[in-house]
């Protein structure tokens, strides 16, 4: 089946709903106390990753761009450079996971995709932090580099772990909700409770705890 047939009105509506939900989550995350006073543990990437698992990898950069732009014109205080960082971070995380998951739609593939996303997104953000953060923060590049091992590395790692955990925990409940809303066809996605569901809950919960422990340590 070609992409045009698969990505019709229903899929566009579903992707738009996820973009709205991701923006709402990003906004609510602004009320969470910031790590070290300036880092926001944003979990919108979990929403974008779930959307890309459902509707395909193409929606990952599309939703990431829309949400980053909405943040830029509303509540973000980091200007165009912050917009760029948001877009890159969300795109790398969700696109990487969805590309691996698309190759083989299985529990193991989803876990592998999220694990690779954690490593790749953390690495990309560590490369970009010393380049882009000084452009909008007023902090020198030397100071940002000194912050990498003790603050920025654990923060980016914990943030991606947090998004991975929420992706595993929320994927099937959101699929069920979309099926009830008739935004995904009945039978296209498995929603029954089985061994992979239990493993998702266990791994997701353990990852969530690990992410929080890292964040608490550097808070």
BALO-290513 format. One line per field, with one value per residue (C-alpha): chain; z, y negated, x. Coordinates in pm, whole numbers. Layout:
<sites>
ch: A; ... .
up: Z; ... .
north: Y; ... .
east: X; ... .
</sites>
This chain:
<sites>
ch: A; A; A; A; A; A; A; A; A; A; A; A; A; A; A; A; A; A; A; A; A; A; A; A; A; A; A; A; A; A; A; A; A; A; A; A; A; A; A; A; A; A; A; A; A; A; A; A; A; A; A; A; A; A; A; A; A; A; A; A; A; A; A; A; A; A; A; A; A; A; A; A; A; A; A; A; A; A; A; A; A; A; A; A; A; A; A; A; A; A; A; A; A; A; A; A; A; A; A; A; A; A; A; A; A; A; A; A; A; A; A; A; A; A; A; A; A; A; A; A; A; A; A; A; A; A; A; A; A; A; A; A; A; A; A; A; A; A; A; A; A; A; A; A; A; A; A; A; A; A; A; A; A; A; A; A; A; A; A; A; A; A; A; A; A; A; A; A; A; A; A; A; A; A; A; A; A; A; A; A; A; A; A; A; A; A; A; A; A; A; A; A; A; A; A; A; A; A; A; A; A; A; A; A; A; A; A; A; A; A; A; A; A; A; A; A; A; A; A .
up: 0; -95; 140; -5; 69; 415; 516; 458; 640; 948; 982; 933; 1205; 1435; 1373; 1434; 1761; 1871; 1775; 1992; 2278; 2251; 2264; 2567; 2743; 2659; 2805; 3127; 3170; 3206; 3554; 3672; 3882; 3652; 3697; 3808; 3760; 3379; 3238; 3176; 3198; 2900; 2809; 2484; 2286; 2421; 2259; 1929; 1939; 1996; 1703; 1481; 1592; 1489; 1174; 1051; 1070; 840; 1111; 1356; 1204; 1097; 1447; 1598; 1371; 1445; 1822; 1832; 1630; 1855; 2158; 1986; 1922; 2261; 2587; 2491; 2611; 2414; 2075; 1737; 1876; 2134; 1855; 1665; 1970; 2039; 1681; 1656; 1991; 1926; 1566; 1646; 1933; 1762; 1410; 1521; 1732; 1466; 1183; 1378; 1487; 1129; 1014; 1234; 1438; 1753; 2120; 2084; 1791; 1986; 2286; 2059; 1879; 2205; 2340; 2027; 2048; 2403; 2305; 1978; 2112; 2416; 2191; 1948; 2226; 2389; 2057; 2010; 2368; 2354; 2011; 2053; 2425; 2441; 2151; 2351; 2718; 2765; 2918; 2769; 2573; 2828; 3109; 2903; 2829; 3202; 3266; 3022; 3245; 3571; 3451; 3078; 3012; 3298; 3227; 2858; 2934; 3204; 2985; 2700; 2944; 3081; 2734; 2649; 2966; 2899; 2539; 2657; 2929; 2725; 2378; 2417; 2622; 2356; 2077; 2256; 2289; 1920; 1824; 2025; 1853; 1517; 1435; 1375; 1212; 1431; 1422; 1286; 1624; 1903; 2231; 2429; 2750; 2681; 2770; 2575; 2752; 3090; 2981; 2857; 3195; 3385; 3165; 3137; 3514; 3583; 3325; 3475; 3822; 3682; 3503; 3817; 4029; 3788; 3776; 4155; 4187; 3967; 4062 .
north: 0; -337; -629; -840; -571; -506; -870; -1007; -1241; -1020; -1004; -1380; -1440; -1199; -1362; -1707; -1583; -1455; -1786; -1970; -1726; -1759; -2139; -2122; -1890; -2123; -2416; -2231; -2125; -2493; -2483; -2206; -2340; -2364; -2157; -2383; -2673; -2668; -2316; -2199; -1822; -1835; -1514; -1619; -1395; -1091; -1217; -1280; -937; -763; -954; -845; -483; -500; -712; -651; -821; -1108; -1268; -1283; -1589; -1739; -1739; -1835; -2141; -2249; -2212; -2384; -2674; -2706; -2714; -2977; -3216; -3163; -3091; -3012; -3259; -3115; -3270; -3113; -2921; -2756; -2676; -2504; -2302; -2196; -2088; -1891; -1718; -1611; -1508; -1297; -1120; -1041; -982; -741; -534; -522; -427; -127; -33; -59; 199; 457; 375; 570; 509; 577; 337; 64; 107; 110; -201; -389; -275; -397; -721; -778; -741; -935; -1224; -1261; -1265; -1519; -1753; -1736; -1841; -2125; -2258; -2427; -2569; -2699; -2761; -3054; -3221; -3278; -3238; -3490; -3214; -3167; -2856; -2769; -2760; -2549; -2299; -2276; -2201; -1908; -1619; -1713; -1874; -1866; -1503; -1355; -1593; -1507; -1138; -1148; -1353; -1102; -814; -985; -1024; -662; -538; -737; -615; -253; -314; -523; -368; -106; -325; -597; -341; -225; -584; -651; -336; -447; -787; -605; -777; -443; -139; 142; 434; 239; 221; 476; 345; 662; 725; 980; 1063; 768; 533; 655; 618; 265; 170; 326; 179; -155; -181; -86; -339; -605; -548; -561; -889; -1047; -934; -1101; -1420; -1434; -1396; -1699; -1909 .
east: 0; 150; 206; -75; -332; -196; -167; -515; -751; -774; -396; -358; -617; -435; -97; -248; -395; -54; 108; -145; -90; 290; 264; 33; 280; 569; 376; 289; 652; 743; 585; 820; 1110; 1411; 1721; 2009; 1766; 1767; 1716; 1357; 1286; 1050; 864; 695; 932; 749; 428; 607; 774; 440; 290; 578; 535; 169; 177; 530; 872; 771; 557; 853; 1029; 695; 546; 882; 898; 539; 577; 919; 778; 472; 701; 917; 624; 456; 638; 999; 1262; 1555; 1474; 1556; 1854; 1631; 1387; 1667; 1776; 1417; 1361; 1686; 1640; 1280; 1351; 1656; 1482; 1152; 1284; 1557; 1320; 1049; 1287; 1413; 1061; 934; 1188; 1018; 708; 786; 847; 1219; 1247; 1069; 1302; 1607; 1485; 1434; 1771; 1951; 1752; 1870; 2236; 2217; 2008; 2234; 2543; 2392; 2285; 2630; 2783; 2534; 2533; 2878; 2800; 2445; 2388; 2636; 2453; 2134; 2227; 2506; 2720; 3064; 3155; 3423; 3167; 2927; 3206; 3285; 2916; 2909; 3025; 2854; 2528; 2453; 2552; 2346; 2057; 2032; 2071; 1802; 1567; 1588; 1546; 1236; 1088; 1172; 1003; 686; 680; 680; 423; 177; 193; -81; -320; -298; -351; -667; -791; -725; -911; -1213; -1195; -1172; -842; -672; -837; -958; -718; -423; -247; -242; -383; -448; -258; 15; 375; 516; 273; 396; 759; 685; 543; 834; 1108; 928; 882; 1245; 1366; 1141; 1286; 1640; 1571; 1427; 1721; 1965; 1759; 1730; 2106; 2179; 1873 .
</sites>
